Amino acid sequence: VAAPHGRRAPGGLGDGGGMGEVRRADDREVAREVAIKRLGGDNSDHQRRLLIEEARLQGRLDHPSIPPVYDLGVDDAGRPAFAMRRVTGTTLGALLAARAGDVGVSGRATERLLRVFVEVCRAIDHAHRRGVAHCDLKPGNVMVDDDDRVYVIDWGVATTFGQGDAAPQRRPGGTLGYMAPEQLD
């Protein structure tokens, strides 16, 4: 996100979702690393609206396992972008893959995975109580950082529910194999 007086120095490319790309940046004003999500190649009005809506939906969720949004604006190319907490670590998918071949899995490893599962459930419960559905919850969208904190990431296809006519008109997406049957319909 472009900021006055060069507040954020761009860093390396991080991961990309289905709609955009995430880059590391240094926020010089408060001396912290942030993640900047911005549109990738498709800069259509529709994609611009979806990225802005993602930032707003994620931004209204205040939970320790959901990365907070710090800022919403435009990048140097005039595309919408938002700054959020930078999360590093290992995805739940990688943790499960590393464990897949283990025959004698320790109780400690099982306990850790159960704790991750509980934290994800708490984050999703928080979102649901605020009328937000993630719509792409899968092991690749759960991060466990070096301090064993759990984060639900990539709210790019999130949608709202239970808010009457005020709800945004979004077509939920997701990843085959992880979608609820009603999403496939």
Salt bridges, closest charged atoms under 4 A:
GLU21 OE2 - ARG23 NE 3.40
GLU21 OE2 - ARG38 NH2 2.60
ASP26 OD1 - ARG24 NH1 2.91
ASP27 OD1 - ARG7 NE 2.79
ASP27 OD2 - ARG8 NH2 3.50
GLU33 OE2 - ARG24 NH1 3.39
GLU33 OE1 - ARG86 NH1 2.54
GLU53 OE2 - ARG170 NE 3.16
GLU54 OE2 - LYS37 NZ 2.97
ASP71 OD2 - ARG8 NH1 3.15
ASP75 OD2 - ARG38 NH1 3.45
ASP75 OD2 - ARG79 NE 3.12
GLU119 OE2 - ARG122 NH1 2.99
ASP125 OD2 - ARG129 NE 2.89
ASP136 OD2 - LYS138 NZ 3.77
ASP145 OD2 - ARG149 NE 2.80
ASP147 OD2 - ARG149 NH2 3.29
ASP148 OD1 - ARG112 NH2 2.82
ASP148 OD2 - ARG115 NH2 3.03
ASP154 OD1 - LYS37 NZ 3.28
